[in-house]
Amino acid sequence: LWCGCKLGIDHSDCDAAIRQHNGQILVPIGQAYYSIHESVVSFVCTPRSNSGITPVDEPTVTFVYSFSTDNCGWYVPGTYKHGDLNVAPEDIGYMNYSPGLDFCGRAEASSADHC
Protein backbone atom coordinates (compact mmCIF):
# COMPACT_ATOMS: atom_id res chain seq x y z
CA LEU A 1 0.00 0.00 0.00
CA TRP A 2 1.23 3.49 -0.84
CA CYS A 3 -0.38 6.54 0.82
CA GLY A 4 -0.26 10.19 -0.16
CA CYS A 5 -0.14 11.40 3.44
CA LYS A 6 -0.88 15.09 3.99
CA LEU A 7 -2.43 15.27 0.50
CA GLY A 8 -6.16 15.73 0.73
CA ILE A 9 -8.38 15.21 -2.28
CA ASP A 10 -11.70 16.79 -3.21
CA HIS A 11 -14.45 14.63 -1.69
CA SER A 12 -17.07 15.04 -4.40
CA ASP A 13 -14.54 14.60 -7.24
CA CYS A 14 -13.20 11.44 -5.57
CA ASP A 15 -16.67 9.96 -5.05
CA ALA A 16 -17.64 10.72 -8.66
CA ALA A 17 -14.42 9.24 -10.09
CA ILE A 18 -14.90 6.04 -8.06
CA ARG A 19 -18.58 5.73 -9.09
CA GLN A 20 -17.56 6.06 -12.76
CA HIS A 21 -14.72 3.56 -12.29
CA ASN A 22 -16.67 0.74 -10.61
CA GLY A 23 -17.82 -2.23 -12.63
CA GLN A 24 -14.67 -2.85 -14.68
CA ILE A 25 -14.15 -6.59 -15.10
CA LEU A 26 -10.91 -7.04 -17.08
CA VAL A 27 -7.95 -4.76 -17.78
CA PRO A 28 -5.80 -5.64 -20.84
CA ILE A 29 -2.11 -6.36 -20.33
CA GLY A 30 -0.07 -3.17 -20.07
CA GLN A 31 -3.21 -1.03 -20.08
CA ALA A 32 -5.07 1.07 -17.52
CA TYR A 33 -8.72 1.45 -16.79
CA TYR A 34 -9.39 4.76 -15.15
CA SER A 35 -11.89 7.50 -14.55
CA ILE A 36 -11.01 11.17 -14.20
CA HIS A 37 -13.48 13.51 -12.57
CA GLU A 38 -12.26 17.08 -12.32
CA SER A 39 -9.28 16.89 -9.90
CA VAL A 40 -9.25 13.14 -9.08
CA VAL A 41 -8.33 9.98 -11.01
CA SER A 42 -9.45 6.50 -9.94
CA PHE A 43 -7.43 3.77 -11.68
CA VAL A 44 -6.43 0.14 -12.24
CA CYS A 45 -3.00 -0.12 -13.91
CA THR A 46 -1.75 -3.45 -15.29
CA PRO A 47 2.02 -3.81 -15.76
CA ARG A 48 3.44 -4.80 -19.13
CA SER A 49 5.09 -7.77 -17.42
CA ASN A 50 1.65 -9.23 -16.72
CA SER A 51 1.28 -12.57 -18.52
CA GLY A 52 -2.47 -12.70 -18.07
CA ILE A 53 -5.41 -10.64 -16.96
CA THR A 54 -6.44 -10.52 -13.31
CA PRO A 55 -10.18 -9.97 -12.89
CA VAL A 56 -10.94 -6.71 -11.15
CA ASP A 57 -14.57 -6.44 -10.17
CA GLU A 58 -16.55 -3.93 -8.13
CA PRO A 59 -16.24 -5.87 -4.82
CA THR A 60 -12.44 -5.94 -5.27
CA VAL A 61 -12.27 -2.20 -5.93
CA THR A 62 -14.60 -1.53 -2.98
CA PHE A 63 -12.33 -3.61 -0.70
CA VAL A 64 -9.22 -1.82 -1.97
CA TYR A 65 -10.67 1.64 -1.35
CA SER A 66 -11.88 0.62 2.11
CA PHE A 67 -8.42 -0.79 2.94
CA SER A 68 -6.80 2.38 1.63
CA THR A 69 -9.11 4.57 3.72
CA ASP A 70 -8.42 2.47 6.84
CA ASN A 71 -4.64 2.83 6.39
CA CYS A 72 -4.14 6.16 4.62
CA GLY A 73 -7.06 8.16 5.96
CA TRP A 74 -10.34 9.66 4.85
CA TYR A 75 -9.99 11.12 1.34
CA VAL A 76 -6.23 10.65 1.21
CA PRO A 77 -4.68 9.34 -2.04
CA GLY A 78 -3.76 5.68 -1.93
CA THR A 79 -2.62 2.78 -4.13
CA TYR A 80 -2.98 -0.94 -3.39
CA LYS A 81 -1.15 -3.73 -5.23
CA HIS A 82 -3.68 -6.43 -6.26
CA GLY A 83 -2.96 -9.76 -7.90
CA ASP A 84 -2.68 -13.49 -7.59
CA LEU A 85 0.06 -16.09 -8.02
CA ASN A 86 -0.46 -16.44 -11.79
CA VAL A 87 0.06 -12.88 -12.98
CA ALA A 88 1.94 -9.70 -12.12
CA PRO A 89 -0.04 -7.56 -9.67
CA GLU A 90 -2.01 -4.47 -10.63
CA ASP A 91 -2.06 -1.08 -8.95
CA ILE A 92 -5.53 0.04 -7.88
CA GLY A 93 -6.03 3.46 -6.37
CA TYR A 94 -6.97 7.09 -6.59
CA MET A 95 -5.04 10.32 -6.44
CA ASN A 96 -5.13 14.00 -7.31
CA TYR A 97 -5.06 14.52 -11.07
CA SER A 98 -3.71 17.25 -13.31
CA PRO A 99 -3.48 17.13 -17.12
CA GLY A 100 -0.54 15.03 -18.32
CA LEU A 101 -0.04 13.19 -15.02
CA ASP A 102 1.35 9.66 -15.48
CA PHE A 103 -0.77 8.23 -12.66
CA CYS A 104 0.25 4.63 -13.40
CA GLY A 105 3.90 5.65 -13.27
CA ARG A 106 3.38 7.54 -10.01
CA ALA A 107 1.06 5.01 -8.34
CA GLU A 108 3.86 3.64 -6.13
CA ALA A 109 5.76 6.91 -5.64
CA SER A 110 5.00 7.39 -1.96
CA SER A 111 7.26 5.93 0.73
CA ALA A 112 4.40 5.74 3.25
CA ASP A 113 2.23 2.66 3.74
CA HIS A 114 -0.04 4.32 6.31
CA CYS A 115 -0.69 7.79 7.68
BELNORDA-V420778 format. One record per residue. RES is the residue in one letter. PHI is phi in whole degrees, 0 to 359 (999 if undefined). PSI is psi in whole degrees, -180 to 180 (* if undefined). Layout:
BEGIN
RES PHI PSI
RES PHI PSI
END
This chain:
BEGIN
L 999 137
W 238 131
C 242 141
G 266 64
C 305 145
K 68 9
L 247 101
G 282 159
I 231 154
D 297 124
H 298 -50
S 291 -37
D 295 -41
C 295 -48
D 300 -42
A 294 -43
A 297 -41
I 293 -43
R 302 -43
Q 291 -29
H 279 -33
N 300 149
G 100 -6
Q 290 132
I 262 -51
L 231 143
V 240 120
P 300 153
I 305 131
G 72 11
Q 246 172
A 230 143
Y 250 129
Y 207 165
S 222 128
I 250 127
H 232 109
E 53 -102
S 257 8
V 229 141
V 241 133
S 250 134
F 213 157
V 231 119
C 245 125
T 256 126
P 290 152
R 297 -23
S 283 -5
N 293 127
S 266 0
G 205 -168
I 239 121
T 273 127
P 298 133
V 234 109
D 248 177
E 299 -42
P 299 -36
T 295 -47
V 297 -41
T 299 -44
F 300 -47
V 301 -45
Y 290 -33
S 293 -44
F 299 -43
S 298 -45
T 298 -43
D 299 -35
N 261 -34
C 264 -33
G 122 169
W 290 120
Y 54 48
V 243 133
P 306 143
G 203 152
T 227 135
Y 239 138
K 268 118
H 243 137
G 176 -178
D 230 -172
L 286 -15
N 268 -20
V 221 163
A 293 142
P 290 157
E 254 153
D 265 128
I 237 129
G 183 -167
Y 210 152
M 201 171
N 296 144
Y 236 142
S 222 151
P 308 133
G 89 -5
L 294 130
D 272 81
F 293 -32
C 293 -40
G 292 -27
R 259 1
A 303 -34
E 251 26
A 284 -24
S 284 150
S 264 -2
A 263 137
D 251 3
H 193 161
C 239 *
END
